[in-house]
């Protein structure tokens, strides 16, 4: 199980919770000139209006300015300036700013790295109900570097984040229940957490739940649904999903056998580090025309989805 801090990015939705950060747009955003301009993509106007509101002491306006600088929207990206604005908003009690500043402090971006201060800000934002802050503070307690390790408390924070449909928290809880780490081992709960994380588009959860679903272990066997999840994760660049999809097409398991698709996904998976000797042999037995077509298809997919990576052969 791999833990990773949630990075903070502003969302255009009123509230979006997932594996990344949760940024809650104020309920009054529709009547807030700065946020209204931001949501319309008028970033310079948003910056101007936000500065006017910040001068009157509006915490959310300070946070919005920090986000504009942090993301380089309408201005040159400047994480030092972003940290300054987040810091002002954090002092005014804005939870989103506390989370965002905690991330910058934890990673040393725009400010000197200070994991202890980051933990303090995560805790403050977590106490105000931000799912990603709850998740990040749980990691602080699990790692035990700047705070005393406290797995029961960490699990409690993970559960709080999971109750808000935080994908990574759900996925991590699945791993804990599967292994019985800090909690009573419970495969039913583990599978349920995986299912919920997969429904939230968490790639690793999609792969693991798809394997369970494909084989009918602990849940009703459903090959079409499992293949749909494998495809979703594969298109996110998950090499395990790409490998599974390649084997599915090679065997014609739940789908019509398709050597081109099998070879394409195998090439992509192998480039990403998921080697498979059986599939190497399978591709080697294809005709030159089939291999060339598969390589072209893989290159086109990589260019469109993975920044144009060079495929290994």
C-alpha positions as CSV (number, residue, x, y, z in Angstrom):
1,X,0.0,0.0,0.0
2,X,1.4,3.3,-1.0
3,X,0.6,6.5,0.8
4,X,0.9,9.9,-0.8
5,X,0.1,13.4,0.3
6,X,-2.9,15.0,-1.4
7,X,-2.0,18.1,-3.4
8,X,-4.3,21.1,-3.4
9,X,-5.9,22.3,-6.6
10,X,-8.9,24.5,-7.0
11,X,-12.0,22.9,-8.4
12,X,-14.6,24.5,-10.7
13,X,-17.3,22.5,-8.8
14,X,-18.8,23.6,-5.6
15,X,-17.1,20.7,-3.9
16,X,-15.1,18.0,-5.5
17,X,-13.6,15.2,-3.4
18,X,-11.3,12.6,-4.8
19,X,-7.8,11.3,-4.5
20,X,-6.5,14.8,-4.8
21,X,-7.3,17.9,-2.8
22,X,-10.7,19.2,-1.9
23,X,-11.1,22.9,-2.5
24,X,-14.5,24.2,-1.3
25,X,-15.8,27.1,-3.3
26,X,-17.7,29.5,-0.9
27,X,-21.4,29.1,-1.0
28,X,-21.6,32.8,-2.0
29,X,-19.3,32.3,-5.0
30,X,-22.2,33.0,-7.4
31,X,-22.5,36.4,-5.9
32,X,-18.8,36.9,-5.4
33,X,-17.3,39.0,-8.2
34,X,-13.8,37.5,-7.8
35,X,-15.0,33.9,-7.8
36,X,-17.5,34.5,-10.5
37,X,-14.7,35.8,-12.7
38,X,-12.5,32.9,-11.8
39,X,-15.2,30.3,-12.7
40,X,-15.6,32.0,-16.0
41,X,-11.9,31.9,-16.7
42,X,-11.4,35.6,-16.4
43,X,-8.3,35.3,-14.2
44,X,-7.0,38.8,-14.4
45,X,-10.4,40.2,-13.4
46,X,-10.6,37.5,-10.6
47,X,-7.2,38.7,-9.3
48,X,-8.2,42.3,-9.3
49,X,-11.6,41.7,-7.6
50,X,-9.9,39.3,-5.1
51,X,-7.4,41.9,-4.1
52,X,-10.1,44.4,-3.5
53,X,-11.9,41.9,-1.3
54,X,-8.7,40.9,0.4
55,X,-8.1,44.5,1.3
56,X,-11.4,44.3,3.3
57,X,-10.2,41.2,5.2
58,X,-12.0,38.5,3.2
59,X,-10.1,35.2,3.9
60,X,-11.5,33.4,0.9
61,X,-10.2,36.2,-1.4
62,X,-6.7,35.8,0.0
63,X,-6.9,32.1,-0.7
64,X,-8.1,32.7,-4.3
65,X,-5.1,35.0,-4.9
66,X,-2.8,32.3,-3.6
67,X,-4.4,29.7,-5.9
68,X,-4.0,32.0,-8.9
69,X,-0.3,32.4,-8.2
70,X,0.2,28.8,-7.3
71,X,-1.4,27.6,-10.5
72,X,-0.1,30.4,-12.8
73,X,-3.6,31.5,-13.8
74,X,-3.6,34.9,-15.4
75,X,-0.2,35.5,-13.8
76,X,3.2,34.0,-13.9
77,X,3.4,31.0,-11.6
78,X,5.0,32.1,-8.4
79,X,4.7,29.7,-5.5
80,X,6.6,32.1,-3.1
81,X,3.9,34.7,-3.6
82,X,1.2,32.0,-3.4
83,X,2.6,30.9,0.0
84,X,2.5,34.4,1.2
85,X,-1.2,34.8,0.3
86,X,-2.1,31.3,1.6
87,X,-0.3,32.3,4.8
88,X,-2.4,35.4,5.2
89,X,-5.6,33.5,4.6
90,X,-4.5,30.7,7.0
91,X,-4.1,33.2,9.8
92,X,-7.6,34.4,9.0
93,X,-8.8,30.8,9.5
94,X,-9.5,29.7,6.0
95,X,-9.3,25.9,5.8
96,X,-8.5,25.7,2.1
97,X,-5.5,28.0,2.6
98,X,-4.3,26.0,5.6
99,X,-4.4,22.8,3.5
100,X,-2.7,24.5,0.6
101,X,0.0,26.0,2.7
102,X,0.6,22.7,4.5
103,X,1.2,21.1,1.1
104,X,3.8,23.7,0.1
105,X,5.5,23.5,3.5
106,X,5.6,19.7,3.3
107,X,7.2,19.7,-0.2
108,X,9.3,22.8,0.2
109,X,7.7,24.6,-2.7
110,X,7.8,28.5,-2.4
111,X,8.8,28.2,1.2
112,X,11.5,26.4,3.2
113,X,10.4,22.8,3.8
114,X,9.0,22.4,7.3
115,X,7.0,19.2,7.8
116,X,6.2,20.1,11.4
117,X,4.5,23.3,10.4
118,X,2.8,21.5,7.6
119,X,1.4,19.0,10.1
120,X,0.0,21.8,12.2
121,X,-1.8,23.3,9.2
122,X,-3.1,19.9,8.1
123,X,-4.5,19.3,11.5
124,X,-6.3,22.7,11.6
125,X,-7.8,22.2,8.2
126,X,-8.7,18.6,9.0
127,X,-10.6,19.8,12.1
128,X,-12.7,22.0,9.8
129,X,-13.7,19.0,7.8
130,X,-11.6,19.1,4.6
131,X,-11.2,15.6,3.4
132,X,-7.8,16.0,1.9
133,X,-6.5,17.6,5.0
134,X,-7.9,14.7,7.0
135,X,-6.1,12.3,4.7
136,X,-2.8,14.2,4.9
137,X,-2.9,14.5,8.7
138,X,-3.6,10.8,8.9
139,X,-0.4,10.2,6.9
140,X,1.5,12.4,9.4
141,X,0.3,10.2,12.2
142,X,1.2,7.0,10.3
143,X,4.7,8.2,9.4
144,X,5.5,9.3,12.9
145,X,8.3,11.7,11.9
146,X,7.0,15.0,13.2
147,X,4.3,13.7,15.4
148,X,4.2,10.6,17.6
149,X,2.9,7.7,15.5
150,X,-0.7,7.0,16.3
151,X,-2.3,4.4,14.0
152,X,-5.7,4.4,15.7
153,X,-6.0,8.2,15.4
154,X,-4.8,8.0,11.8
155,X,-7.4,5.4,10.9
156,X,-10.0,7.6,12.5
157,X,-9.0,10.5,10.2
158,X,-8.9,8.2,7.2
159,X,-12.4,7.1,8.0
160,X,-13.5,10.8,8.2
161,X,-12.0,11.5,4.8
162,X,-13.5,8.3,3.4
163,X,-16.9,9.3,4.7
164,X,-16.6,12.2,2.3
165,X,-15.7,9.9,-0.6
166,X,-12.0,10.7,-0.6
167,X,-10.7,8.1,-3.1
168,X,-7.2,7.6,-1.7
169,X,-8.5,7.3,1.9
170,X,-11.0,4.6,0.8
171,X,-8.2,2.8,-1.1
172,X,-5.8,2.9,1.9
173,X,-8.5,1.8,4.3
174,X,-9.2,-1.2,2.0
175,X,-5.5,-2.1,2.3
176,X,-5.6,-1.8,6.1
177,X,-8.7,-4.0,6.5
178,X,-7.3,-6.5,4.0
179,X,-4.1,-6.9,6.1
180,X,-5.6,-6.3,9.5
181,X,-3.2,-3.5,10.1
182,X,-4.5,-1.4,13.0
183,X,-8.0,-2.8,12.5
184,X,-9.6,-6.3,12.7
185,X,-9.0,-8.1,9.4
186,X,-12.2,-7.8,7.4
187,X,-12.3,-8.8,3.8
188,X,-15.9,-7.7,3.3
189,X,-15.1,-4.2,4.5
190,X,-11.9,-4.2,2.4
191,X,-13.8,-5.1,-0.8
192,X,-16.5,-2.5,0.0
193,X,-13.9,0.3,0.4
194,X,-12.2,-0.9,-2.9
195,X,-15.6,-0.8,-4.7
196,X,-16.3,2.7,-3.5
197,X,-12.8,4.0,-4.4
198,X,-13.1,2.4,-7.9
199,X,-16.4,4.1,-8.4
200,X,-14.6,7.4,-7.7
201,X,-12.2,6.7,-10.6
202,X,-9.2,5.7,-8.4
203,X,-7.1,3.7,-10.9
204,X,-5.4,1.3,-8.5
205,X,-8.7,0.5,-6.8
206,X,-10.3,0.0,-10.2
207,X,-7.7,-2.6,-11.0
208,X,-7.9,-4.5,-7.7
209,X,-11.7,-4.4,-7.7
210,X,-11.8,-5.5,-11.3
211,X,-9.7,-8.5,-10.5
212,X,-12.0,-9.5,-7.7
213,X,-15.1,-8.9,-10.0
214,X,-13.6,-10.7,-12.9
215,X,-12.8,-13.8,-10.8
216,X,-16.0,-13.6,-8.7
217,X,-14.1,-13.7,-5.4
218,X,-16.1,-12.2,-2.6
219,X,-18.5,-10.5,-5.1
220,X,-20.7,-11.7,-7.9
221,X,-18.7,-12.5,-11.0
222,X,-19.2,-9.8,-13.6
223,X,-16.7,-9.9,-16.5
224,X,-18.2,-7.0,-18.5
225,X,-18.1,-4.7,-15.5
226,X,-14.6,-5.8,-14.6
227,X,-13.4,-5.2,-18.2
228,X,-14.9,-1.7,-18.1
229,X,-12.9,-1.0,-15.0
230,X,-9.7,-2.4,-16.5
231,X,-10.2,-0.2,-19.5
232,X,-10.8,2.9,-17.4
233,X,-7.6,2.3,-15.4
234,X,-5.7,1.4,-18.5
235,X,-6.6,4.7,-20.2
236,X,-5.3,6.5,-17.1
237,X,-1.9,4.9,-17.8
238,X,-2.0,2.2,-15.1
239,X,0.4,-0.5,-16.3
240,X,-1.2,-3.4,-14.4
241,X,-4.6,-2.6,-16.0
242,X,-2.9,-2.3,-19.4
243,X,-1.3,-5.8,-18.8
244,X,-4.6,-7.3,-17.7
245,X,-6.4,-5.8,-20.7
246,X,-3.8,-7.2,-23.1
247,X,-4.3,-10.7,-21.7
248,X,-8.1,-10.3,-21.9
249,X,-7.8,-9.4,-25.6
250,X,-5.2,-12.1,-26.3
251,X,-7.4,-14.9,-24.7
252,X,-10.7,-13.4,-25.8
253,X,-11.9,-13.5,-22.2
254,X,-15.2,-11.8,-22.0
255,X,-14.5,-10.0,-25.3
256,X,-13.8,-11.0,-28.9
257,X,-10.1,-12.0,-29.3
258,X,-8.2,-9.0,-30.8
259,X,-4.5,-9.5,-31.4
260,X,-4.0,-5.8,-32.3
261,X,-5.5,-4.6,-29.0
262,X,-3.7,-7.2,-27.1
263,X,-0.3,-6.3,-28.6
264,X,-1.0,-2.5,-28.2
265,X,-1.8,-2.7,-24.5
266,X,1.1,-5.1,-23.9
267,X,3.5,-2.7,-25.5
268,X,2.2,0.2,-23.4
269,X,2.3,-1.9,-20.2
270,X,5.8,-3.1,-20.9
271,X,7.0,0.4,-21.5
272,X,5.5,1.4,-18.1
273,X,7.3,-1.5,-16.4
274,X,4.8,-4.3,-16.4
275,X,6.7,-7.1,-18.2
276,X,5.0,-10.3,-19.3
277,X,7.0,-13.1,-20.9
278,X,3.8,-14.9,-22.1
279,X,2.6,-11.8,-23.9
280,X,6.1,-11.3,-25.4
281,X,5.8,-14.7,-27.0
282,X,2.2,-13.9,-28.1
283,X,3.3,-10.7,-29.8
284,X,6.3,-12.4,-31.4
285,X,4.0,-14.9,-33.1
286,X,2.0,-12.2,-34.8
287,X,2.7,-11.3,-38.4
288,X,4.9,-8.4,-39.2
289,X,1.9,-6.5,-40.4
290,X,0.1,-7.1,-37.1
291,X,3.1,-6.1,-35.0
292,X,3.6,-2.9,-37.0
293,X,-0.1,-2.0,-36.7
294,X,0.1,-2.6,-32.9
295,X,3.2,-0.5,-32.5
296,X,1.6,2.3,-34.4
297,X,-1.5,2.1,-32.3
298,X,0.5,2.1,-29.1
299,X,2.6,5.1,-30.3
300,X,-0.6,7.0,-31.1
301,X,-2.1,6.2,-27.7
302,X,1.1,7.2,-25.9
303,X,1.3,10.5,-27.8
304,X,-2.3,11.3,-27.0
305,X,-2.4,10.1,-23.4
306,X,1.1,9.9,-22.0
307,X,3.1,12.8,-23.3
308,X,4.4,11.0,-26.3
309,X,6.6,8.5,-24.5
310,X,8.9,6.4,-26.6
311,X,7.8,2.8,-26.6
312,X,10.4,0.1,-25.9
313,X,10.6,-2.8,-28.3
